[in-house]
Amino acid sequence: VVCYDLLYILMMRLDALMLGYYLPAVQVGIYGIAVEIALLTKKIRHWFEPIFAPIISELHHQRQMNRLEENFSLVTRWFLTITIPFFFGIVLIGRDLLAVFGPEFTVGGLSLTLLTLSQILYGSMGSGDLLLLMAGHPYLNLMNTALVLVLNFGLGLFLIPRYGMVGAAAGTFASFAVLSLIRLVEVYLLLRIHPFRQQLIKPVVAGLVAFLFTAVVRSMYPVHSLVSVIVYSLLFMIGYVVILVRLGLEEEDRQLLRAGWDRLRSRSWDRVAKRAA
């Protein structure tokens, strides 16, 4: 597990390290900002891992594979429901977001898009490493990460000298796509489960429609500033939520929203009570 963690850290930073060898410090800095923005999706994955890990262990121990598959699909769908609007938002306003740091940072727009997509791919199949670990196959995680690390290094050697930041981001995207596919195949072969359900289409459709609508509005009223980042982000999110609700929420989604609302209301009431005291 320790070796896996070390390789994982190296895998996440290898592209930036290689970029520093080939490109000037300014471009490395721009790429570093893009990496940090893309890694925000990693936090979303960490929300679910502490909850999902004990469920995997218990259901696998009890050999309840149907329920395990349902939970695998549910976590994947929740992760995509949150991260898909983030991805479309980056495609829509990524360059404007980078421009907040300076006009020279806008050259990292395409790299930011590829890196964000890489992290979403990695996170969507990220539960696969938990499944392999809890099912008693930690060595597979180590082998997978080592293989992808070598692949990412080779792609970096080929792509970075030719395409710079975009080459580094493309190499990372290809490596994470391969890792996600490997995990998906291994989980299916070992446990005979997969996360794909018809419900996964809903956040994709909602995100795509909201993106197209916001892109059309933006083309009619082109504004490139911090104001555009805020306005078009809000417009996109409102459209995404409305379309997602219109497509129909699942019962698990309603339960999660009710639990979140009850928790928020409880915290608000506690604050009011403390102030009154």
VENPEVEN-V505315 format. One record per residue. N is the residue number from 0. NEAR is the number of other ideal C-beta (glycine too) atoms within 12 Angstrom. D_FIRST is the distance of its C-alpha to the first C-alpha in Angstrom with 1 decimal. Layout:
N:NEAR:D_FIRST
N:NEAR:D_FIRST
This chain:
0:15:0.0
1:10:3.8
2:17:5.5
3:25:5.0
4:17:6.2
5:16:8.7
6:27:9.9
7:26:10.3
8:16:12.4
9:22:14.3
10:34:15.0
11:29:16.5
12:26:18.7
13:32:19.6
14:46:22.8
15:37:24.1
16:25:23.5
17:31:25.4
18:38:28.0
19:22:28.8
20:19:29.7
21:25:32.1
22:30:33.6
23:15:35.5
24:14:33.9
25:20:35.7
26:29:34.1
27:27:30.6
28:24:31.4
29:37:32.5
30:41:29.4
31:30:27.3
32:32:29.2
33:42:28.7
34:34:24.9
35:25:24.9
36:34:27.2
37:41:25.2
38:28:22.0
39:26:23.9
40:34:22.9
41:28:19.3
42:19:20.5
43:29:22.0
44:33:18.8
45:19:17.4
46:20:20.6
47:32:19.7
48:25:16.0
49:13:16.7
50:21:19.6
51:34:18.3
52:24:15.1
53:16:17.2
54:27:19.8
55:36:17.7
56:20:16.6
57:17:20.3
58:26:21.9
59:30:19.8
60:16:20.5
61:13:24.2
62:14:24.2
63:18:25.8
64:23:24.9
65:15:27.7
66:19:26.6
67:33:23.0
68:27:24.4
69:24:26.7
70:33:24.0
71:42:22.0
72:28:25.2
73:29:26.1
74:38:23.0
75:40:23.4
76:33:27.1
77:35:26.7
78:37:24.3
79:39:26.8
80:38:29.7
81:31:28.6
82:38:27.3
83:40:30.1
84:37:32.8
85:39:30.7
86:40:30.6
87:37:34.3
88:38:35.1
89:39:33.4
90:31:35.5
91:39:38.5
92:40:38.4
93:37:35.6
94:31:38.1
95:30:40.0
96:35:36.9
97:36:36.1
98:26:39.8
99:21:39.4
100:24:37.8
101:15:40.7
102:16:42.5
103:17:40.8
104:27:37.4
105:24:38.7
106:27:37.9
107:41:34.3
108:32:35.2
109:28:34.1
110:44:30.9
111:45:30.1
112:33:30.9
113:37:28.6
114:46:25.7
115:41:26.2
116:33:26.5
117:41:23.2
118:40:21.4
119:41:23.2
120:36:22.3
121:41:18.6
122:40:18.8
123:40:21.1
124:37:18.7
125:40:15.6
126:42:15.8
127:43:15.2
128:39:11.4
129:36:11.7
130:42:14.1
131:36:12.1
132:30:9.2
133:29:12.1
134:31:14.1
135:16:12.0
136:24:10.9
137:21:7.2
138:18:8.5
139:27:10.8
140:33:8.8
141:24:7.7
142:22:11.5
143:37:12.8
144:36:11.6
145:24:12.8
146:23:16.0
147:39:16.7
148:34:16.2
149:22:18.8
150:29:20.9
151:40:21.0
152:27:21.9
153:19:24.7
154:30:26.0
155:36:26.1
156:21:28.1
157:19:30.6
158:30:30.9
159:34:30.7
160:17:33.8
161:17:35.8
162:22:34.9
163:28:33.3
164:43:31.4
165:29:32.0
166:30:30.6
167:47:27.3
168:42:27.0
169:29:28.1
170:40:25.5
171:48:22.7
172:34:24.3
173:27:24.6
174:38:21.0
175:42:19.7
176:27:22.4
177:29:21.2
178:40:17.5
179:31:19.0
180:24:21.3
181:29:18.8
182:40:16.7
183:31:20.1
184:20:21.3
185:29:18.3
186:39:18.4
187:22:22.1
188:18:22.2
189:23:19.8
190:32:20.9
191:17:24.2
192:32:23.8
193:27:24.1
194:32:24.7
195:19:28.0
196:22:31.0
197:13:34.4
198:27:33.7
199:27:31.2
200:20:34.4
201:27:35.8
202:38:33.7
203:27:34.1
204:24:37.8
205:33:38.2
206:36:36.4
207:26:38.4
208:27:41.7
209:37:41.1
210:33:40.1
211:21:43.3
212:25:45.5
213:32:44.2
214:23:44.4
215:18:48.1
216:22:48.9
217:26:47.4
218:13:49.4
219:12:52.5
220:15:51.7
221:15:49.8
222:19:48.5
223:22:46.0
224:17:45.0
225:17:42.9
226:16:45.3
227:27:44.4
228:27:40.7
229:18:41.5
230:23:44.3
231:38:42.7
232:28:39.3
233:21:41.2
234:30:43.4
235:38:40.5
236:28:38.6
237:20:41.8
238:30:42.4
239:37:38.9
240:24:39.0
241:16:42.5
242:30:41.9
243:32:38.7
244:20:40.8
245:15:43.6
246:25:41.4
247:17:40.6
248:23:37.7
249:24:35.9
250:12:36.3
251:20:32.6
252:24:33.2
253:14:36.3
254:15:34.5
255:23:31.8
256:20:34.6
257:15:36.7
258:15:33.8
259:16:33.2
260:14:36.9
261:14:37.4
262:14:34.6
263:14:36.2
264:14:39.6
265:14:38.6
266:14:37.2
267:14:40.4
268:14:42.6
269:14:40.8
270:13:41.4
271:12:45.0
272:11:45.5
273:10:44.2
274:9:46.5
275:8:49.4
276:7:48.8
